[in-house]
Amino acid sequence: MSQDIKNGSLAEIDGRTCIHYDGYWIKYYEPPAESLEAKKALIEALTRRLFNHVEHGINIPGIRLAEARTAYERETDPDRKRVKGAMLAGALFNRAAAIFTKLVELQADGVEVEPDDALMKECGGYLLEALELGHMVRHRGGDEGIDELWGEPFKAFSQPIATFYESRYIKIAQTMRDIDRITATLVTTFEGSTQIPGVGPLLKEFGSSAKRKCETLRTDPCIFEVWPAFVVASDRLRTIQPRLPPAPSLLQIHEAQEGNRILQAGTELVTHIVRARVPMPKSARDLIDQCDRFRRNYLDGNPEHLRSGPP
């Protein structure tokens, strides 16, 4: 990483225009010109993305906003209230998106839409309320809320498009750092393992392809190279099976089971992070803690993992 390079610097790297943020060179995309139409397209894309990554059942049409609000306000059970809060957030977001779409249509018909227009304020209010409820929304994997992803449409609404793009580069740099932390931890975890040997190069390839996928838009022509590379790298990790000796001890069996579980969990977590393109710090910390415990329990200072079988 290049720590001395100023954030926002542009450079040609390996035939790609890249922008530098927080030690990472990220593929650069020129932001579209500022307009309500461009904002509408951006918000619609963010809408599809966030509902694709959050828990099922919360993509409530905006027309049912009143029903969703009543259900949320009347609920007393904390667990159900969380789910209904997520449903209300979905309805709020869809209502805001519907209003914004109508504003763009009015502008296309020659109606001047000012930033302080009543409908613009109403749209912003719905997005802000949805953002405040975002902590109730879970990632589809169920590991943790990703309110940062939920908050992106409000940012796209309230900020100039160029500013929003800048915020995304910062978030992608943070995501890349999480990917590096997780893959480096996994490499260290299995270093010296006789049951999962030689996994280091596969993990490094996985991390590299994950970061490349993280920075690449689905509309980019190179996605036909980037996505298959990531899928193949992840599949190679998912199909690894621990190598047990012919007559393994109980400890070695437990090591194989736990090692395989951690490797699969790490692969799955990085996949979630890459597809959402946001860091998941709680899940990353939990996985790193599991790796530390595995290393202490089965490898560090425990010579049994070096034996080919019981004495």
N, C-alpha and C positions, 0 to 999 in steps of 0.2 A: 504494500500500500504506500501511497505517496502523501505523507502527512503535511509536507510543506507547500503543497499546491493549493492555491486559493479556490474555495468553493465557487462553482459556476464557470470554471475555466473549461474551454473547449479544446479538443485535440483530435487529430486523426490517429487512431490506434487500430492496427491490423485491418486497415481498409474501412473502418467504421468511424463516423463522427461520434465522439463520446464527450460527456460532461462530467466534471469531477465534483464529488460531494463526499466529505468525511472519509477520505482515504480510498474511495472507490471510483473507478472510471465506469460510467454507465452509458449505455447507448442513448444517443440524443435524438429526440423527435421535435421538430419545429411545431410550436403551438399554433393552432389556427387563429385567424384574425378575430378580434373581439366583436361579438354580436350575440343577440338573443338566440338566433338560430344555432350558432356554434355552442352556446351554453346548453341549449335544449338537447343537442346531439350528445354532448358530454354527459349531461345528467342522465339521459336515457341509457347510455352505455354503463354508467356507474350503477344505475338501478339494476340492470340485468346481472351485473357482476356481483353485487352484494347479496341479492336474493339467491344467487347460485351457490353462495358460500355459507349462508346462515341456515339455521334449523328449519325444517319443513313446517308448513302450516301457518306461516306468519305473513305471507304475501296477500294481505287482505285488500280488496278493492277500496279505493278512496270513497266510493259512494256509501260504504258501510261504516264510515267513520263514527257516526253517532252510536251505532250498535256496539262497536268495539270499545268505545269510551265508557258506555254504560256497563258493559260486562266487566271491564277492568275496575271501575270505581266501586262496584258492588261486591267484588270478590274479597273474601276475608282469609282464605287459605294462602299462606305465603308462597308456596310452590306454584299453585295455580295462578296466583296473581302475577308471578314473574312471566309465565307463559302468555297470559292475557295482556300484560304490558308489552311484550314483544309483538303480539298481534296488533295492538293499538299503534305501536311505532310503525309497523308496516302499513297500516291504513293511513296514518298521517303522511307518511312519505309518498304514497300513491296519490293522495289528494293534492299534495304540493306539486307533484309531477304533472297531474292533470291540469292544474291552474296554469303552470308554466307553459304547457303546450298550447293552451288557448291564448296566452299572451303573445306567443310567437306567431300564431295564426293571425291575431289582430294586427300585429306589426307588419306582417306580410301583406295585409289588406290596406296598408297605409295609415293605420292608427298609431300615433306616437305614444309609446309606453315609457314613462319616466321611472327612474329608480324609486321615487317615493309614491308611485301609484298604489292605490289601496290594495289591488290584487297582488302586486309585488310584495307588499308588506304581509298580506295574509299568507302568501306562499312561503315567505321567509319564516313566519311564525310557526307554520306547520313543520317545516324542516328543523327548526330549532327544538321544538317539542319532541320530535322524533329522535333528535340527537340526544336529548336529555334522558330518553328512555332506552338509549342504545346499550347501556350496561346490562339490561335484561336479556339482550339478544345473544344467543350462543352460536359459536361456529358449528357447522354441520357435523364435525367430528365430536362435538360435545366437550372439548377440553376446556375452553375458556371463551369469554365474550371477546368479540373483536369490534369494540365500539369505534376504533379508529377507522375501520372499513365503513362502518355505518355512517360515520361523520363526513365522509368524503363528498356526498352530494351537497350537503350544506356549504362546504368549502367551495365547491364548484359554483354554487349559486351566489355566494357572498363575496367571492374574490375575483379579480381579473383572471382570465384564463391562463395567462403567462405565470401569474403567481401560483395558481393551482398546480401547474406543471412543475414548478420549482419545488413545491411541497411534496410532490410525488417522488421526485428524485431523492430528496432527503429520506423519505420513507423507504425507498428501494435500497438506499445505502444501509439503513438500519436493518433491513431484511437480509441483505447480503452478509452483514456482520453476524446475524443470528445463524445463518447457514454455515458460515465459517466456524463459529463456536461449536455448533452441534457436530459437524463432520470431524473437526479436529479432536473433539472429546471422544468420539467413537473410535477414531484411529488410535488414540492413546489407550483407550479402554481395552482394546483387543490386541495391543502390542505384546508379543511374546506368547499369545494364546496358541496352544496346540490343537484346540478344537475348532477355532475359526482363524486359521492362519492365512496370511497374505491378503487380508481384506483391505489393508491400507490403500493400495492403488485404486481399488474399486470405489472406496469412499471418496478419495480425492477426485476421481472422475465424476462421481455423482455430485459432489459439491460444485465443481466447475460447471457442469451442465445445468445444475439448479440455478446458479447465479445468472447464467446466460438466458435461461427461460424467464427468470424473474424480470429482466430488463427489457424483454422483447414483447411488443404488442402483437396481439393475435392477427392484426391486419397486415403485419410486416411480411413480405414475401419469404424472408428467411425462416419463418416459423416452420416451414416444411423440413428444415434441417434441424432447427433448435429443439422442437418438441420431440421428434423421434429419438434424438440423442439423449434427452432427459428420460424418456420412458425406458429405453434400453438400459441405461445406467441404473435406474431404480429397480428394474426387473432382475438385473444381475445380483443385486443385494437381496431381493425378496426370495430368490431361489436358493440361497446359500443354506446348506445343512451342516450342522456341527459334525466334526469327525470324532467319533468315540472309539476307544480301544475295544478289542474283542470282548473283554470281560470288565466292563467299567464298574467303578465303585459308585456308591450312592451319591457321594459328593460330586463325582464327575458327571453323573446324570443330571443332577441339579444345576451344575455349571452350564451344561449344554442347553438345558431348558431356559434358564435365565438369560444366557448370552444370546440365544436366538430371539427371545422375546424383546430384549433391548435393541438388537439390531433392526428388527422389524418395526418396533415403535419409533426408532430414530428415522428410519426411511419414511414412515408414514407421516411423521411430524414435519419433516422437510418438505414433503409433497404438499401438505396442507399450506405451509408457509409460502411455497412457490406459487401455488394457484391463487391464493388470496393476495399475494404481493404485499403483505404486512408482517411485521415481526409478531411473534407470540411468546412474549418473555416468560410468562408463568409456566407454560408448557415446556419451554426450553430449559428453565431452571429445574423443573421436576425431572426431566430426562437426564440432565447432567448429574443431579443428585443420585439417580438410580445407577448411572455409570460409575460414580465414585464408590457406591456401596458394593457393586459387583466386583470392581477391581480389588477392593479391600478383602471381600469375603472369599474370592476364588483364585486370585492371581498373586497379589502382593504378599510375600512372606508365606505362601502356601505351596510347598513343593509338590503336592500330589498331582497338580495339573500337568506336571512335566513327565509323569510316569505313563507308560503305555498300558498299564493295567494294574490290578492289585498285586501286592508283593507275594 
